[in-house]
């Protein structure tokens, strides 16, 4: 997830037509798409009944963590090389 965030932040940082909140929204959408594509496939079949219950809370937690990671990674991405 961190690698995806760094790539998305670096790419979106080059786009001049979007505002900061729009860029962050797109980065969070990428994280949500990754979570939706990968998370369910990592579970054994026996865990599916519990997954239905905890998925929304876990997805919200992952997106909250990603939001904080985006804010903390911005200075790293914008550092002069």
Secondary structure, 3 states (H helix, E strand, C coil): CHHHHHHHHHHHHCCCCCCHHHHHHHHHHHHHHHHHHHHHHHCCHHHHHHHHHHHHHHHHHHHHHHHHHHHHHHHHHCCCC
